Structures are given as C-alpha cells and as structure tokens.
C-alpha cells in the first residue's frame, strides 16, 4: 500500500531548452487545472454537511449542541490528519494520495446520507475528516515544486480559489437537493461526484518535475530566492531532524500556528453558522441563507487572488503585511454584520461578500508563509503543522461556539469573531521584519 503512494524517482534531464520550456508550460497548466478541480470537489464532500445542516437538524429533531459535536469531531480529526498527511505527502506521489483520498470521502458521504443515529453519523464524519486531510498536502507539494518563490503567491492564490468555487456551488446544490428531495440527497450526490473526480485525479496528476526529466523549477525560472531555499533543502537530514530544526524550534512557525487558531475560529465560525444565523435571526429560508454563503465564497475568490498578488508585487514575497491588512478587514466586516441594521438581501449579500474577500487571504497566506520559512522539501509538513493548529481553532467553532450561542445568543458569537480577528493580526506583527 505504501509503495503505491511512493513518490516517483528522479530522471536525468536529457531534453533541450526548447523542450523543457514547452513541457513546463504544458504541465504547469495541466497540474494547476487538475488540483484546482480536485480540491474544489473535496469541498463538495466536506461542505455538503454544512449546507444541509438546518434541514437535517429539523428532520432528526436535533439540538444545536448535537450539530456542534459533529463539527468538533470533524475539525479535531481533520487537523490531525492534515499534519500527518503533510508528512506523508512530502514522500508520496500526489496523483494517488489525493485521488484515493477523494474517492474514499465520496463513499463516506454516501454512507452518511443513508444514516440517522448520532453515533453512526459522528463516526462517519470523523472518517470523512481523516481522508479530507489527504486533499491539501498534495496541492502544497505541487505548488512548491512546480512554481517558484517569486511567483508562488499568485499561483497559490489561484489554487486556493478552488475553496471558494467548491464552497460557492455546494450550498446552492445541496440546499436545492435538501429542499426538493430531502437532506440525504444533499450528501449522496456530492459523494458520487467525489468518487468520479477522485478516479480522474489518479489518472491525470503527476509528481514533481524531476520525476519527469525536467530541472527544478528554480533552475528553470532562474529564481534566486527559490535557488537559495533549494540549497538549504539539499542537506542530508532525517525527518525528525528536519521537524526539530525547521518546525518545532522555528519561532516563526509557532507564531503563525497560534495566529492560525484564531483565523480559523473566524473563518469556520462564519462559514458554519452564518446560514443558521440568517434563518433564525432574519427569518429567511434555507436557500436564501445558503446564497449568502455563496456570496462569501465569491468574495473569497476575488480576495484570495488580491492577497496573493499583493504579497508578491507590493510586499516582494513577504506574506505577513498583507496578512495583517486582511485580518483587520475581517474584523471590520464581521462587525458590520453584527452592528449595522441590515434588512435587505442586497445589504446582507454585500457584507457577506466583504467578509469572504478578507477572510480567505489570511487562510491562504498563513499556510504559504509557513511553507516558505521551512525546509523546502518539507513544505507539506510545515503547512500541515500550522493546519493542525488552524483546525484546533475550527474545532472550537463546533460544540464550544454552539454553547456560547445558546447561552449568550448571537451577540456572544460576534464578540468572539471580532476579538479573534484583532488578536490574530497582533500575534504575527513580530514576524514582519523576520527573514523570509
């Protein structure tokens, strides 16, 4: 089984410069399209649950705390899987690691849609979380091996928009299925899509350039920042030595990780509970509430690209200043949803667009910054480590946040969101002048 996932061995470079240029241009576009579509479908099999949650809650006669339990289980397991998956993916072939993971999540989604008891659904959603952790680490590996340092912000942002497209489509699809056919079909249909897309990934994805007889991307692009990081990555260190030297004792990684806890409290808190807030407090139906989540994702699509481009062009590859700007933007836009008298659907949609615009920048930039302050060959490990912390923050938006809403109403929810936004920005200020 492990041999099946094993990374492809390097091949000698025997091609002419023209052939290398042609192959690089083709495969970079091919791989970006593949991982973009693949990770968008991972979001189909993940966010389908959020989209049908109000309908499922009503049908099964659950309380908010029951829903919170499932969310907390998912994020604890997913965060752990992201870290473990990051370590494994650095030595694995992304085509199989990502593809098989997506196939399994699709199967679990279908089983979820056929179940009713809380223990069974909790078990299935925990398993889904584990295999969801096989999605992003292969994307990280492809992004760090096929795209160099001085362009990576833009391309990382393009890939990251898969979150937004998948997250924008699935609330409408699953919500429509839940209204017309029942919430179970809102889980089963995305599961079928996941199985098909996972099989496609196993066919069309590829490993790093060296496994295809191409030079490293830094050599091809003559990127000095990339070449400097490659030099550091060629030392013969064991996995534990790399973890100890570049992750566990790296103060930048720890600041990013703790900040990521708060980034995910806000990102997942708004994403998971916003449709419930709109249904309960604004009296809209499920499809209208899910449309607001779609506006959040559309804003995130544009904001992600703006954040990546700005960190490349304005701040010369330093991801932290742009990160802080976007975190403050989150605070003000979430505060607007809380404090302004928003009554029209247009006003609500606009605010959700702004929240999305700002919220996905830090989600992307923090992971990218972690990959770039670590050993290049272990970018998946670094992003998995901060991702573990991020999803510990996400776990807090399950049962703990449900209890806050039940005891302090939605005012308690918004106090947590605005405070977390501000503190997440303050935590990474010391990194601004650090060497990247």
C-alpha positions as CSV (number, residue, x, y, z in Angstrom):
1,X,0.0,0.0,0.0
2,X,2.8,2.4,0.9
3,X,4.6,1.6,-2.3
4,X,1.5,2.6,-4.2
5,X,1.8,6.1,-2.8
6,X,5.6,6.3,-3.0
7,X,7.0,9.4,-4.8
8,X,8.3,8.8,-8.4
9,X,12.1,8.6,-8.6
10,X,14.0,11.5,-10.4
11,X,15.0,11.0,-14.0
12,X,18.1,12.6,-15.7
13,X,17.5,15.8,-17.7
14,X,18.1,14.9,-21.4
15,X,15.8,17.5,-23.1
16,X,16.7,20.6,-25.0
17,X,15.9,24.0,-23.6
18,X,13.0,24.4,-26.0
19,X,11.6,21.0,-25.0
20,X,11.9,21.9,-21.3
21,X,10.1,25.2,-21.8
22,X,7.3,23.5,-23.7
23,X,6.9,20.7,-21.1
24,X,7.0,23.1,-18.2
25,X,4.3,25.4,-19.7
26,X,2.1,22.4,-20.5
27,X,2.4,20.6,-17.2
28,X,2.1,23.7,-15.0
29,X,-1.3,24.5,-16.6
30,X,-2.3,20.8,-16.6
31,X,-1.4,20.3,-13.0
32,X,-2.9,23.6,-11.8
33,X,-6.2,22.7,-13.5
34,X,-6.2,19.2,-12.0
35,X,-5.5,20.2,-8.4
36,X,-7.9,23.2,-8.7
37,X,-10.8,20.9,-9.8
38,X,-9.8,18.2,-7.4
39,X,-9.7,20.4,-4.3
40,X,-13.0,22.1,-5.3
41,X,-14.6,18.7,-5.2
42,X,-13.0,17.9,-1.9
43,X,-15.1,20.9,-0.7
44,X,-18.2,19.3,-2.2
45,X,-17.7,16.3,0.1
46,X,-16.9,18.5,3.1
47,X,-19.3,21.4,2.9
48,X,-22.3,19.4,1.8
49,X,-22.9,18.7,5.5
50,X,-22.9,22.4,6.4
51,X,-25.3,23.2,3.6
52,X,-28.0,20.7,4.7
53,X,-27.4,21.2,8.4
54,X,-30.6,23.2,9.2
55,X,-32.8,20.7,7.2
56,X,-31.1,17.7,8.9
57,X,-31.4,19.3,12.3
58,X,-35.2,19.7,11.8
59,X,-35.7,16.2,10.3
60,X,-33.8,14.4,13.1
61,X,-35.1,16.7,15.9
62,X,-31.5,17.6,17.0
63,X,-30.3,20.4,19.1
64,X,-27.5,22.9,18.2
65,X,-25.2,21.1,20.6
66,X,-25.7,17.8,18.6
67,X,-24.6,19.6,15.4
68,X,-21.7,21.1,17.3
69,X,-20.5,17.7,18.4
70,X,-20.2,16.5,14.7
71,X,-18.4,19.8,13.8
72,X,-15.9,19.5,16.7
73,X,-15.1,15.8,15.9
74,X,-14.6,16.7,12.2
75,X,-12.1,19.5,12.9
76,X,-10.1,17.7,15.5
77,X,-9.6,14.7,13.3
78,X,-9.1,16.8,10.1
79,X,-6.5,19.0,11.8
80,X,-4.5,15.9,12.9
81,X,-4.9,14.3,9.5
82,X,-3.6,17.5,7.8
83,X,-0.4,17.3,9.9
84,X,0.1,13.5,9.3
85,X,-0.9,13.9,5.7
86,X,1.6,16.7,5.2
87,X,4.4,14.5,6.5
88,X,3.4,11.5,4.3
89,X,2.7,13.6,1.2
90,X,6.2,15.0,1.1
91,X,7.4,11.5,0.3
92,X,4.3,10.5,-1.7
93,X,3.0,10.7,-5.3
94,X,0.2,13.3,-5.2
95,X,-1.8,11.6,-8.0
96,X,-2.6,8.6,-5.9
97,X,-2.5,10.3,-2.4
98,X,-5.0,12.9,-3.5
99,X,-7.1,10.8,-5.8
100,X,-7.7,7.9,-3.4
101,X,-8.5,10.3,-0.6
102,X,-11.2,11.9,-2.6
103,X,-12.7,8.5,-3.7
104,X,-12.9,7.5,0.0
105,X,-14.5,10.7,1.1
106,X,-17.1,10.3,-1.6
107,X,-18.0,6.8,-0.4
108,X,-18.3,8.1,3.2
109,X,-20.6,10.9,2.1
110,X,-23.0,8.4,0.5
111,X,-23.0,6.3,3.7
112,X,-23.6,9.5,5.8
113,X,-26.7,10.3,3.7
114,X,-28.0,6.8,4.4
115,X,-27.6,7.0,8.2
116,X,-29.7,8.6,11.0
117,X,-28.3,7.9,14.5
118,X,-25.9,10.4,16.1
119,X,-23.2,7.8,16.9
120,X,-23.1,6.5,13.3
121,X,-23.1,10.0,11.8
122,X,-20.3,11.0,14.2
123,X,-18.2,8.0,13.3
124,X,-18.7,8.6,9.5
125,X,-18.0,12.3,9.8
126,X,-14.8,11.6,11.7
127,X,-13.7,9.2,9.0
128,X,-14.6,11.8,6.4
129,X,-12.4,14.2,8.2
130,X,-9.4,11.8,8.2
131,X,-9.5,11.4,4.5
132,X,-10.2,15.0,3.8
133,X,-6.7,15.5,5.2
134,X,-5.4,13.9,2.1
135,X,-6.5,16.8,-0.1
136,X,-4.4,19.9,0.5
137,X,-0.9,18.4,1.3
138,X,-0.6,17.1,-2.3
139,X,-1.6,20.5,-3.6
140,X,1.1,22.1,-1.4
141,X,3.7,19.7,-2.9
142,X,2.8,20.5,-6.4
143,X,2.7,24.3,-5.8
144,X,6.1,24.3,-4.1
145,X,7.8,22.0,-6.8
146,X,6.2,23.4,-10.0
147,X,6.0,27.1,-9.1
148,X,9.0,29.2,-7.8
149,X,9.2,31.7,-4.9
150,X,8.8,35.0,-6.8
151,X,5.6,33.8,-8.5
152,X,4.1,31.4,-6.0
153,X,1.8,33.9,-4.2
154,X,-0.2,34.4,-7.4
155,X,-0.4,30.7,-8.3
156,X,-1.1,29.6,-4.7
157,X,-3.9,32.1,-4.7
158,X,-5.3,30.7,-7.9
159,X,-5.3,27.2,-6.5
160,X,-6.8,28.5,-3.2
161,X,-9.8,29.8,-5.1
162,X,-10.9,26.2,-5.5
163,X,-12.1,26.5,-1.9
164,X,-14.4,29.4,-3.0
165,X,-15.8,27.8,-6.1
166,X,-16.5,24.5,-4.4
167,X,-17.8,26.3,-1.4
168,X,-20.0,28.6,-3.5
169,X,-21.6,25.9,-5.6
170,X,-22.2,23.3,-2.9
171,X,-24.6,25.4,-0.7
172,X,-26.8,26.0,-3.7
173,X,-26.7,22.4,-4.9
174,X,-27.0,20.7,-1.6
175,X,-29.6,23.3,-0.4
176,X,-31.7,22.7,-3.5
177,X,-31.5,19.0,-3.1
178,X,-32.4,19.2,0.6
179,X,-35.5,21.3,-0.2
180,X,-36.8,19.2,-3.1
181,X,-35.6,15.7,-2.3
182,X,-34.5,15.7,1.3
183,X,-31.2,16.4,3.1
184,X,-29.9,12.9,2.4
185,X,-29.6,13.6,-1.3
186,X,-27.6,16.7,-0.4
187,X,-24.9,14.3,0.9
188,X,-25.3,11.4,-1.6
189,X,-25.0,13.4,-4.9
190,X,-21.8,15.3,-3.8
191,X,-20.4,11.9,-2.7
192,X,-20.9,10.5,-6.2
193,X,-19.2,13.5,-7.8
194,X,-16.2,12.9,-5.4
195,X,-15.8,9.3,-6.4
196,X,-15.7,10.2,-10.1
197,X,-13.3,13.1,-9.6
198,X,-11.0,11.0,-7.4
199,X,-10.7,8.4,-10.1
200,X,-9.9,11.1,-12.7
201,X,-7.1,12.5,-10.4
202,X,-5.5,9.1,-10.2
203,X,-5.1,9.2,-14.0
204,X,-4.2,12.8,-14.8
205,X,-2.0,14.1,-11.9
206,X,1.8,13.8,-11.9
207,X,4.7,14.1,-9.3
208,X,7.5,16.7,-9.2
209,X,9.4,18.0,-12.3
210,X,12.5,15.9,-11.6
211,X,10.4,12.7,-11.9
212,X,9.6,13.7,-15.5
213,X,13.1,14.5,-16.6
214,X,12.8,18.3,-16.0
215,X,15.1,20.5,-13.9
216,X,14.0,22.0,-10.6
217,X,11.6,25.0,-11.1
218,X,14.1,27.4,-9.6
219,X,16.7,26.5,-12.1
220,X,14.2,26.8,-15.0
221,X,13.0,30.2,-13.9
222,X,16.4,31.4,-12.5
223,X,14.7,32.5,-9.3
224,X,17.4,33.4,-6.8
225,X,15.0,33.2,-3.8
226,X,14.0,29.7,-4.9
227,X,17.6,28.6,-5.5
228,X,18.6,29.7,-2.1
229,X,15.9,27.7,-0.5
230,X,16.8,24.7,-2.6
231,X,20.4,24.9,-1.3
232,X,19.1,24.6,2.2
233,X,17.0,21.6,1.2
234,X,19.8,19.5,-0.1
235,X,21.3,18.7,3.3
236,X,21.0,15.1,4.4
237,X,18.7,15.3,7.4
238,X,16.3,12.7,8.8
239,X,12.6,13.6,9.0
240,X,12.9,14.0,12.8
241,X,15.9,16.4,12.4
242,X,14.0,18.5,9.9
243,X,11.0,18.6,12.2
244,X,13.1,19.6,15.1
245,X,15.2,22.2,13.3
246,X,12.7,23.7,10.9
247,X,9.3,23.2,12.5
248,X,9.3,22.6,16.3
249,X,12.0,25.1,17.1
250,X,11.1,27.7,14.5
251,X,9.6,30.7,16.3
252,X,8.0,32.0,13.0
253,X,6.1,28.7,12.6
254,X,4.8,28.9,16.1
255,X,3.6,32.4,15.8
256,X,1.9,31.5,12.5
257,X,0.4,28.4,14.1
258,X,-1.1,30.3,17.1
259,X,-2.4,33.0,14.8
260,X,-3.9,30.4,12.6
261,X,-6.0,29.1,15.5
262,X,-7.8,32.5,15.6
263,X,-8.0,32.8,11.8
264,X,-9.9,29.5,11.7
265,X,-12.1,30.4,14.6
266,X,-13.4,33.3,12.4
267,X,-13.3,31.6,9.0
268,X,-15.1,28.4,10.1
269,X,-17.3,30.1,12.6
270,X,-18.8,32.4,10.0
271,X,-18.9,29.6,7.3
272,X,-20.6,27.1,9.6
273,X,-23.0,29.2,11.5
274,X,-24.0,32.0,9.1
275,X,-26.8,30.2,7.4
276,X,-28.2,29.2,10.8
277,X,-27.9,32.9,11.9
278,X,-29.8,34.1,8.9
279,X,-32.5,31.5,9.2
280,X,-33.0,32.2,13.0
281,X,-32.5,36.0,13.2
282,X,-33.5,37.2,9.7
283,X,-36.2,34.7,9.0
284,X,-35.0,33.7,5.5
285,X,-35.4,30.3,4.0
286,X,-32.5,27.8,3.7
287,X,-31.8,28.5,0.0
288,X,-31.6,32.3,0.6
289,X,-29.4,31.7,3.6
290,X,-27.1,29.5,1.6
291,X,-27.0,32.1,-1.1
292,X,-25.3,34.4,1.4
293,X,-22.6,31.7,1.9
294,X,-22.2,31.7,-1.9
295,X,-21.6,35.5,-1.7
296,X,-19.0,34.8,1.0
297,X,-17.2,32.4,-1.4
298,X,-17.4,34.8,-4.4
299,X,-15.8,37.5,-2.2
300,X,-13.2,35.0,-1.1
301,X,-12.4,34.1,-4.7
302,X,-11.5,37.7,-5.5
303,X,-9.9,38.4,-2.2
304,X,-7.6,35.4,-2.4
305,X,-6.2,36.5,-5.7
306,X,-5.8,40.0,-4.4
307,X,-4.0,38.8,-1.3
308,X,-1.6,36.5,-3.3
309,X,-0.8,39.1,-5.9
310,X,-0.3,41.9,-3.3
311,X,2.1,39.8,-1.3
312,X,4.1,39.1,-4.4
313,X,4.1,42.5,-6.0
314,X,3.6,45.0,-3.2
315,X,5.5,43.3,-0.4
316,X,8.1,41.4,-2.5
317,X,7.2,37.9,-1.3
318,X,6.7,38.9,2.4
319,X,3.3,37.4,3.2
320,X,2.9,39.0,6.7
321,X,2.0,42.7,6.0
322,X,-0.8,41.7,3.6
323,X,-2.0,39.1,6.1
324,X,-2.4,41.7,8.8
325,X,-4.2,44.1,6.5
326,X,-6.7,41.4,5.6
327,X,-7.2,40.3,9.2
328,X,-8.2,43.9,10.2
329,X,-10.6,43.8,7.2
330,X,-12.2,40.7,8.7
331,X,-12.7,42.5,12.0
332,X,-14.5,45.5,10.4
333,X,-16.7,43.5,8.0
334,X,-17.8,41.0,10.7
335,X,-18.5,44.0,12.9
336,X,-20.7,45.4,10.2
337,X,-22.8,42.2,10.0
338,X,-23.2,42.4,13.8
339,X,-23.9,46.1,14.4
340,X,-25.4,47.6,11.3
341,X,-29.2,47.3,10.8
342,X,-29.1,45.1,7.7
343,X,-32.5,44.3,6.5
344,X,-32.4,43.9,2.7
345,X,-31.0,40.8,0.9
346,X,-28.7,43.1,-1.1
347,X,-27.1,44.6,2.1
348,X,-26.6,41.2,3.6
349,X,-25.1,39.8,0.4
350,X,-22.7,42.8,0.2
351,X,-21.5,42.3,3.8
352,X,-21.0,38.6,3.2
353,X,-19.1,39.4,0.1
354,X,-16.7,41.7,2.1
355,X,-16.3,39.1,4.8
356,X,-15.3,36.5,2.2
357,X,-13.0,38.9,0.5
358,X,-10.9,39.4,3.6
359,X,-11.3,36.0,5.3
360,X,-9.6,33.8,2.7
361,X,-6.5,35.9,2.4
362,X,-5.1,35.0,5.9
363,X,-6.3,31.4,5.4
364,X,-4.0,31.2,2.4
365,X,-1.2,33.5,3.3
366,X,-0.5,31.9,6.7
367,X,-0.1,28.4,5.2
368,X,2.1,29.8,2.4
369,X,4.3,31.7,4.9
370,X,4.8,28.5,6.8
371,X,5.9,26.7,3.7
372,X,8.4,29.4,2.9
373,X,10.1,29.7,6.3
374,X,10.6,25.9,6.4
375,X,12.8,23.3,4.7
376,X,11.6,23.3,1.0
377,X,11.4,19.5,0.9
378,X,9.1,19.5,3.9
379,X,6.6,22.3,2.9
380,X,3.8,19.8,3.3
381,X,4.9,19.1,6.9
382,X,5.1,22.8,7.7
383,X,1.7,23.6,6.3
384,X,0.3,20.5,7.9
385,X,1.7,21.6,11.3
386,X,0.1,25.1,11.2
387,X,-3.0,23.5,9.6
388,X,-3.3,21.3,12.7
389,X,-3.5,24.4,14.9
390,X,-5.9,26.0,12.4
391,X,-8.3,23.2,12.7
392,X,-8.0,23.1,16.5
393,X,-9.4,26.6,16.2
394,X,-12.0,25.3,13.8
395,X,-12.9,22.6,16.5
396,X,-13.7,25.5,18.9
397,X,-16.5,26.6,16.5
398,X,-18.3,23.4,17.0
399,X,-19.7,22.5,20.4
400,X,-17.9,25.3,22.3
401,X,-19.3,28.0,20.0
402,X,-22.7,26.3,20.0
403,X,-22.7,26.6,23.7
404,X,-21.8,30.3,23.5
405,X,-24.7,30.9,21.1
406,X,-27.1,29.1,23.3
407,X,-26.0,30.9,26.5
408,X,-25.1,34.4,25.2
409,X,-27.2,34.5,22.0
410,X,-25.7,35.7,18.7
411,X,-24.0,38.7,20.4
412,X,-21.7,36.2,22.1
413,X,-20.9,34.7,18.7
414,X,-20.0,38.1,17.2
415,X,-17.9,39.2,20.2
416,X,-15.8,36.0,19.7
417,X,-15.4,36.6,15.9
418,X,-14.3,40.3,16.2
419,X,-11.9,39.6,19.1
420,X,-10.3,36.7,17.3
421,X,-9.8,38.8,14.1
422,X,-7.9,41.5,16.0
423,X,-5.8,39.2,18.1
424,X,-4.8,37.1,15.1
425,X,-3.3,40.2,13.5
426,X,-1.5,41.3,16.6
427,X,0.2,37.9,17.1
428,X,2.1,38.0,13.8
429,X,3.4,41.6,14.0
430,X,6.8,40.3,15.2
431,X,7.3,38.3,12.0
432,X,7.1,41.4,9.7
433,X,10.8,42.1,9.8
434,X,11.8,38.5,10.0
435,X,13.9,36.8,7.2
436,X,11.7,35.0,4.8
